[in-house]
Amino acid sequence: MNSKTRWGLGAIAASVLLATPAFAQDDYIQDDDRDERIYDEGRSDTGVFRDLNVSLSGGLNTYTGDIGDDTTTGGYLGVQASSRPLPLLGVELGYEGSRNSFEQIDGGLWRHNVGALAKLGPELLQNGNLRPFVGAGFGVSALNPSEGGEVLFDNDFVTEVPLAAGVDYNFGGVTAGARATYRLMGGEDLGLAQTGNIFNFGLQVGGAF
């Protein structure tokens, strides 16, 4: 599988997530007194689509354990669709793609992940725009070694349990945030007894609907 194919798979997953806001299309409310339609801005104060937004993320990605011994620190890119159905609870669906080069051989370890995250935290400041949080979730990743990496790793699907801590901030229709995530990988054998977990740190920026 070449680089174009790998990122192509990521683009497909990202496109699916970016289509999510279609569920929150512009609403029009009938005003009985004036008999006219008023634009509702697509942002609901309650329900699943409360504070719906889509954001892009990027940052550093590193492995622990045996996998960390064989790879260097790499980078990741992602896209997330999230909402806050309750004042203390947020939910997020996302795609994340990363690549970490091998230490001793050419090539690198590609990873494509789709997952869900539940975020718990208060809404601070006067308008609730500052939102620190902790989170936990579940995901599945496809790991794919390239350019000779098959000597050390097998192509495989692995499960992940992400544990995250960070902060989000809303200003106008723009959202921004920073987070650190430790991802517990399932006990799948990736070849030559390769084991390890994932740590990444990154920034996010997006828009609210």
C-alpha distance (Angstrom), angle and dihedral (degrees) to the residues before:
residue distance angle dihedral
M1 . . .
N2 3.83 . .
S3 3.81 128.3 .
K4 3.80 94.2 -98.3
T5 3.80 91.0 53.8
R6 3.82 92.6 48.2
W7 3.78 94.3 51.5
G8 3.80 89.1 41.0
L9 3.79 89.5 61.0
G10 3.78 88.3 50.3
A11 3.80 91.5 50.6
I12 3.80 90.8 53.4
A13 3.81 91.3 52.2
A14 3.80 90.5 46.8
S15 3.81 91.6 50.6
V16 3.79 91.0 54.5
L17 3.79 90.8 52.8
L18 3.78 93.5 45.6
A19 3.80 88.4 55.8
T20 3.81 90.1 62.2
P21 3.82 95.0 88.8
A22 3.80 88.3 66.1
F23 3.79 85.5 82.7
A24 3.79 88.2 62.9
Q25 3.79 98.9 51.4
D26 3.78 119.0 162.8
D27 3.78 112.7 -69.0
Y28 3.77 126.3 -149.1
I29 3.79 122.1 -153.1
Q30 3.77 123.1 -154.2
D31 3.82 112.3 -128.1
D32 3.82 107.5 -149.6
D33 3.81 93.6 -160.9
R34 3.82 98.1 49.8
D35 3.84 99.5 22.8
E36 3.77 93.0 -136.3
R37 3.77 136.0 119.0
I38 3.79 119.2 -108.7
Y39 3.78 123.8 -158.3
D40 3.79 111.0 -117.0
E41 3.87 97.1 -160.7
G42 3.82 90.6 -128.5
R43 3.82 93.8 -97.0
S44 3.78 116.2 121.0
D45 3.79 123.0 -160.5
T46 3.80 92.3 -144.8
G47 3.78 140.8 25.3
V48 3.78 136.8 41.9
F49 3.83 93.9 -44.4
R50 3.80 97.1 49.6
D51 3.83 107.8 136.7
L52 3.78 92.9 -2.5
N53 3.80 112.7 -172.4
V54 3.80 141.6 162.4
S55 3.80 120.7 -144.2
L56 3.79 141.4 179.0
S57 3.80 121.1 -135.3
G58 3.78 138.0 -168.7
G59 3.78 139.9 167.8
L60 3.78 147.6 112.6
N61 3.80 125.2 -32.5
T62 3.82 127.8 -166.5
Y63 3.80 136.8 168.6
T64 3.80 129.4 -137.0
G65 3.81 129.6 -150.1
D66 3.81 123.1 22.0
I67 3.80 91.6 -20.3
G68 3.80 90.3 53.7
D69 3.80 90.3 52.3
D70 3.81 90.4 56.5
T71 3.83 99.5 41.4
T72 3.79 138.3 55.1
T73 3.79 128.7 -132.6
G74 3.78 109.1 -76.8
G75 3.76 139.9 174.2
Y76 3.79 138.3 -101.1
L77 3.79 138.9 -157.5
G78 3.77 126.4 -162.4
V79 3.79 148.0 166.8
Q80 3.81 125.8 -142.9
A81 3.79 136.8 -169.9
S82 3.79 113.1 -159.1
S83 3.78 143.2 168.4
R84 3.79 137.8 -178.5
P85 3.81 109.0 -134.3
L86 3.82 92.4 174.0
P87 3.83 131.2 30.2
L88 3.82 91.4 -111.2
L89 3.82 99.6 32.1
G90 3.78 131.5 69.8
V91 3.79 129.3 176.9
E92 3.80 128.0 -157.1
L93 3.80 137.5 -172.0
G94 3.77 117.7 -165.6
Y95 3.77 153.1 164.1
E96 3.81 123.2 -139.9
G97 3.79 128.7 -175.2
S98 3.80 123.8 -171.4
R99 3.80 141.4 171.7
N100 3.80 128.2 -158.7
S101 3.81 120.8 -174.8
F102 3.80 120.6 -130.2
E103 3.80 118.9 -109.4
Q104 3.81 101.0 -137.0
I105 3.80 105.5 19.6
D106 3.78 138.0 43.0
G107 3.75 121.6 -92.0
G108 3.75 131.2 37.8
L109 3.79 147.6 -117.2
W110 3.81 113.0 -92.9
R111 3.79 120.7 -159.1
H112 3.81 130.0 -168.9
N113 3.79 115.2 -172.4
V114 3.80 134.8 -177.5
G115 3.77 118.6 -174.9
A116 3.78 151.5 141.6
L117 3.79 129.3 -118.2
A118 3.82 131.9 -166.2
K119 3.81 113.2 -152.6
L120 3.80 124.1 -159.0
G121 3.79 122.5 -166.4
P122 3.82 145.8 109.2
E123 3.79 129.9 -89.7
L124 3.81 107.4 -120.2
L125 3.81 136.1 -169.8
Q126 3.79 123.8 40.7
N127 3.80 96.5 -62.4
G128 3.80 96.8 31.5
N129 3.80 91.2 -111.5
L130 3.83 96.1 137.9
R131 3.81 111.5 72.7
P132 3.81 120.7 176.8
F133 3.78 112.6 -174.5
V134 3.77 150.0 173.5
G135 3.77 119.5 -148.2
A136 3.79 147.0 -175.8
G137 3.78 133.1 -171.4
F138 3.78 149.0 139.3
G139 3.79 135.4 -96.5
V140 3.78 146.7 163.0
S141 3.82 125.3 -132.0
A142 3.78 134.6 -165.4
L143 3.82 110.4 -145.1
N144 3.77 116.9 -159.8
P145 3.84 126.0 178.1
S146 3.80 117.7 -151.1
E147 3.82 138.9 -158.3
G148 3.78 100.6 12.8
G149 3.78 97.2 -25.4
E150 3.80 88.8 117.8
V151 3.82 85.7 84.3
L152 3.80 88.7 70.5
F153 3.80 104.5 22.6
D154 3.77 140.1 39.4
N155 3.79 124.6 -143.9
D156 3.78 104.6 -102.5
F157 3.78 147.8 155.1
V158 3.79 115.6 -122.9
T159 3.79 134.3 -175.6
E160 3.80 121.5 -125.4
V161 3.79 135.4 -161.2
P162 3.83 107.8 -160.8
L163 3.83 119.2 -154.8
A164 3.80 110.8 -167.9
A165 3.80 140.9 -178.5
G166 3.78 125.6 -176.6
V167 3.77 149.1 110.9
D168 3.81 134.2 -98.8
Y169 3.79 126.7 -161.1
N170 3.80 128.9 -166.3
F171 3.79 122.7 -156.9
G172 3.76 114.9 173.1
G173 3.78 109.2 -47.2
V174 3.81 93.1 -24.1
T175 3.81 126.2 92.4
A176 3.79 127.0 -165.0
G177 3.78 134.1 174.5
A178 3.77 150.5 156.3
R179 3.77 129.4 -138.5
A180 3.79 145.5 170.5
T181 3.81 118.7 -145.0
Y182 3.80 130.9 -169.0
R183 3.79 111.2 -162.8
L184 3.81 119.4 -158.4
M185 3.79 108.2 -150.2
G186 3.78 121.8 -149.6
G187 3.78 121.4 -106.0
E188 3.80 94.4 -95.9
D189 3.81 114.3 143.5
L190 3.81 108.2 -123.1
G191 3.80 95.3 -170.8
L192 3.82 132.0 -71.1
A193 3.83 89.8 29.7
Q194 3.80 92.2 -64.0
T195 3.80 110.6 177.1
G196 3.78 134.4 163.6
N197 3.78 148.3 114.5
I198 3.82 133.3 -116.4
F199 3.79 132.4 -111.7
N200 3.77 122.7 -173.4
F201 3.77 138.1 168.5
G202 3.78 125.1 -164.8
L203 3.79 152.5 146.0
Q204 3.81 129.7 -111.9
V205 3.78 134.3 -157.1
G206 3.78 128.6 177.5
G207 3.75 149.1 132.3
A208 3.80 134.4 -90.5
F209 3.81 125.2 -130.6
